[in-house]
Amino acid sequence: MLLELTSSQMAIQLRKSWVRRKVENAMRRGFLRAYETVKVDPNKFLLQLRAAYGVPINTFQGIYSVDVSILDDLANHVIHGGMKLAAAEGAGFGLGGILTIVPDLGILAGITLRTIQKLSLIYGFEYNTDEETAELWIAAASAAGVDISRELLEKEVVNRFVPKVIQRIAAQASAEAVEKWSGRVIPIASSAIGAGLNYYFVRAWGERAKAHFRQKHLEHRRRKIVAGPADLLVVNPTRRLS
């Protein structure tokens, strides 16, 4: 009986190890592909913010004259939108069970990165330079709960820095998700499981990225106040961000 139990436990551990490798590889490839191809256009997003909320700014530097509670509301809508999109994607790909985990996680990585990019812009941080791109991935690592202090020395060399950070993010995400994603070996239930997992994945990462950018925004705002106080514009949004 003990031998059978041990064999059963070994089989479970082997399956979890296999799933973890699949998840880690899929996340790594997904984020690398997203890094190369997925980018929210700051100018278009600025127009979207103005049209959806009537925020009277012409550049992202104007964000620092907007009440932070308004930015928080914008960030919450962006996270919620990413959650809904991720859930719909997870439900569709989830029908294939574990067989569709690779394309599912690739798309999920893109949705997550776009959400983080939008949060970065909402709090006034663009990513037009290598340094700003590195800061975006520092935020992504923070959202994943990854300590990348040892990689920060290479921050100035983005082409080396970003792939290393992505590898750390993928390893962390796979370690956290393997218990839950292993449920996708059951195709009948995996659609609902996939939708729920993706929904809460984007919520968790979005909330952590929001906290990261919000803290940096407040620090930057304090520096601007010390340099020269400016009146805050309190905007009351009336329409939702699409």
C-alpha positions as CSV (number, residue, x, y, z in Angstrom):
1,M,0.0,0.0,0.0
2,L,2.8,2.4,0.9
3,L,4.6,1.5,-2.4
4,E,1.4,2.2,-4.3
5,L,1.0,5.6,-2.6
6,T,4.6,6.5,-3.2
7,S,4.2,5.6,-6.9
8,S,1.1,7.6,-7.1
9,Q,2.7,10.6,-5.5
10,M,5.7,10.3,-7.9
11,A,3.3,10.3,-10.8
12,I,1.6,13.4,-9.6
13,Q,5.0,15.1,-9.1
14,L,6.2,14.1,-12.5
15,R,3.0,15.5,-14.1
16,K,3.3,18.7,-12.1
17,S,7.0,19.0,-13.2
18,W,6.0,18.5,-16.9
19,V,3.2,21.1,-16.6
20,R,5.5,23.6,-14.9
21,R,8.1,23.2,-17.8
22,K,5.3,23.7,-20.3
23,V,4.0,26.8,-18.4
24,E,7.5,28.3,-18.0
25,N,8.4,27.8,-21.6
26,A,5.1,29.1,-22.8
27,M,5.3,32.2,-20.6
28,R,8.9,32.9,-21.6
29,R,8.1,32.7,-25.3
30,G,4.9,34.7,-24.9
31,F,6.6,37.6,-23.1
32,L,9.6,37.6,-25.5
33,R,7.2,37.7,-28.5
34,A,5.1,40.4,-26.7
35,Y,8.3,42.4,-26.0
36,E,9.1,42.4,-29.7
37,T,5.6,43.0,-31.1
38,V,3.2,44.3,-28.5
39,K,3.2,48.0,-27.8
40,V,0.4,50.3,-26.8
41,D,0.8,53.5,-28.9
42,P,1.2,56.3,-26.3
43,N,-0.3,59.0,-28.6
44,K,-3.4,57.0,-29.4
45,F,-3.8,56.1,-25.8
46,L,-3.5,59.7,-24.8
47,L,-6.3,60.6,-27.2
48,Q,-8.4,57.7,-25.8
49,L,-7.9,59.0,-22.2
50,R,-9.0,62.5,-23.3
51,A,-12.0,61.2,-25.2
52,A,-13.2,58.7,-22.6
53,Y,-12.6,60.8,-19.5
54,G,-12.2,64.4,-20.7
55,V,-8.9,64.7,-18.9
56,P,-7.5,68.1,-20.2
57,I,-3.9,67.1,-20.9
58,N,-1.9,67.3,-24.2
59,T,1.1,65.3,-23.0
60,F,1.7,62.6,-20.4
61,Q,3.6,65.2,-18.3
62,G,0.2,66.7,-17.8
63,I,-0.8,63.6,-15.8
64,Y,1.0,65.1,-12.8
65,S,-1.5,67.9,-12.6
66,V,-4.5,65.4,-12.4
67,D,-5.7,64.2,-9.1
68,V,-4.3,60.8,-8.3
69,S,-7.7,59.4,-7.4
70,I,-8.7,60.0,-11.0
71,L,-5.7,58.1,-12.2
72,D,-6.5,55.2,-9.8
73,D,-10.0,55.1,-11.3
74,L,-8.6,54.9,-14.8
75,A,-6.1,52.2,-13.8
76,N,-8.9,50.1,-12.3
77,H,-10.9,50.3,-15.5
78,V,-7.8,49.2,-17.5
79,I,-7.2,46.3,-15.2
80,H,-10.8,45.2,-15.4
81,G,-10.8,45.4,-19.1
82,G,-7.7,43.2,-19.3
83,M,-9.3,40.8,-16.9
84,K,-12.4,40.4,-19.1
85,L,-10.4,40.0,-22.3
86,A,-8.1,37.4,-20.6
87,A,-11.1,35.4,-19.3
88,A,-12.7,35.3,-22.7
89,E,-9.4,34.1,-24.2
90,G,-8.9,31.5,-21.5
91,A,-12.4,30.1,-21.9
92,G,-11.9,29.7,-25.7
93,F,-8.5,28.1,-25.5
94,G,-9.4,26.1,-22.4
95,L,-11.7,23.8,-24.4
96,G,-8.5,22.1,-25.7
97,G,-7.3,21.3,-22.2
98,I,-3.5,21.1,-21.7
99,L,-3.0,20.9,-25.5
100,T,-3.8,24.5,-25.9
101,I,-1.8,25.8,-22.9
102,V,1.1,27.1,-25.1
103,P,-1.0,29.4,-27.4
104,D,-3.2,30.4,-24.5
105,L,-0.3,31.6,-22.3
106,G,1.3,33.3,-25.3
107,I,-1.8,35.4,-25.8
108,L,-2.2,35.9,-22.0
109,A,1.4,37.3,-21.9
110,G,0.4,39.8,-24.6
111,I,-2.8,40.9,-22.7
112,T,-0.8,41.2,-19.5
113,L,1.9,43.3,-21.0
114,R,-0.5,45.6,-22.8
115,T,-2.3,46.1,-19.4
116,I,1.0,47.0,-17.7
117,Q,1.9,49.4,-20.6
118,K,-1.4,51.2,-20.2
119,L,-0.9,51.4,-16.4
120,S,2.6,52.9,-17.0
121,L,1.1,55.6,-19.3
122,I,-1.8,56.4,-16.9
123,Y,0.7,57.2,-14.2
124,G,2.8,59.3,-16.5
125,F,5.6,57.0,-17.6
126,E,6.3,56.5,-21.3
127,Y,8.6,53.9,-22.8
128,N,10.2,55.7,-25.7
129,T,13.9,55.1,-24.7
130,D,15.9,52.0,-23.6
131,E,15.9,53.3,-20.0
132,E,12.1,53.7,-20.0
133,T,11.7,50.2,-21.6
134,A,13.9,48.8,-18.8
135,E,11.7,50.5,-16.2
136,L,8.6,49.0,-17.8
137,W,10.1,45.5,-17.3
138,I,11.1,46.3,-13.8
139,A,7.4,47.0,-13.2
140,A,6.5,43.7,-14.9
141,A,8.9,41.9,-12.6
142,S,7.4,43.7,-9.6
143,A,3.9,42.6,-10.8
144,A,5.2,39.0,-10.9
145,G,6.7,39.2,-7.5
146,V,10.2,38.8,-8.8
147,D,13.3,40.3,-7.2
148,I,15.6,41.4,-10.0
149,S,18.1,43.4,-8.0
150,R,21.0,41.3,-9.4
151,E,20.0,42.1,-13.0
152,L,19.8,45.8,-12.5
153,L,23.4,46.3,-13.3
154,E,22.6,45.4,-16.9
155,K,19.6,47.8,-17.1
156,E,21.4,50.1,-19.5
157,V,21.9,47.2,-22.0
158,V,18.2,46.5,-22.7
159,N,18.8,43.6,-25.2
160,R,20.5,41.6,-22.4
161,F,18.5,42.9,-19.5
162,V,14.9,42.2,-20.8
163,P,15.4,38.5,-21.7
164,K,16.9,37.8,-18.3
165,V,14.0,39.5,-16.6
166,I,11.6,37.6,-18.7
167,Q,13.2,34.3,-17.8
168,R,12.9,35.2,-14.1
169,I,9.3,36.2,-14.6
170,A,8.4,33.0,-16.4
171,A,10.1,30.8,-13.7
172,Q,8.2,32.6,-11.0
173,A,4.9,32.5,-12.8
174,S,5.2,28.8,-13.5
175,A,6.0,28.0,-9.9
176,E,2.9,29.8,-8.7
177,A,0.6,28.6,-11.4
178,V,1.5,24.9,-11.7
179,E,-1.0,23.7,-9.1
180,K,-3.9,25.6,-10.7
181,W,-3.0,25.1,-14.3
182,S,-2.6,21.3,-13.9
183,G,-6.4,21.2,-13.7
184,R,-6.5,21.9,-17.4
185,V,-5.6,18.3,-18.1
186,I,-9.4,17.8,-17.9
187,P,-10.8,19.2,-21.1
188,I,-14.4,19.3,-20.1
189,A,-13.8,21.5,-17.1
190,S,-10.8,23.3,-18.5
191,S,-12.8,26.1,-20.3
192,A,-14.2,27.4,-17.0
193,I,-10.8,26.8,-15.3
194,G,-9.0,28.6,-18.1
195,A,-11.3,31.6,-17.9
196,G,-11.1,31.9,-14.1
197,L,-7.3,31.5,-14.0
198,N,-6.7,34.1,-16.7
199,Y,-9.1,36.5,-15.1
200,Y,-7.4,36.3,-11.7
201,F,-3.9,36.2,-13.2
202,V,-4.4,39.6,-14.9
203,R,-6.1,41.0,-11.8
204,A,-3.2,40.0,-9.6
205,W,-0.5,41.3,-11.9
206,G,-2.5,44.4,-12.8
207,E,-2.9,45.3,-9.1
208,R,0.8,44.8,-8.4
209,A,1.8,46.8,-11.4
210,K,-0.6,49.6,-10.5
211,A,0.9,49.8,-7.0
212,H,4.4,50.0,-8.5
213,F,3.5,52.8,-10.9
214,R,1.4,54.6,-8.4
215,Q,4.3,54.8,-5.9
216,K,6.7,56.0,-8.6
217,H,4.1,58.6,-9.7
218,L,3.7,60.0,-6.1
219,E,7.5,60.1,-5.7
220,H,7.8,62.0,-8.9
221,R,5.0,64.3,-8.0
222,R,6.6,65.1,-4.7
223,R,9.8,66.0,-6.5
224,K,7.9,68.3,-8.8
225,I,6.2,70.0,-5.8
226,V,9.5,70.7,-4.2
227,A,10.9,72.1,-7.4
228,G,7.8,74.3,-7.9
229,P,4.2,73.7,-6.6
230,A,1.4,73.5,-9.2
231,D,-2.3,73.4,-8.8
232,L,-4.0,70.0,-9.3
233,L,-6.7,69.6,-11.8
234,V,-9.6,67.6,-10.3
235,V,-11.4,65.9,-13.2
236,N,-14.7,64.1,-12.7
237,P,-14.8,61.4,-15.3
238,T,-18.3,60.7,-16.8
239,R,-17.6,58.0,-19.3
240,R,-15.8,54.7,-19.0
241,L,-12.5,53.8,-20.7
242,S,-13.2,51.3,-23.6
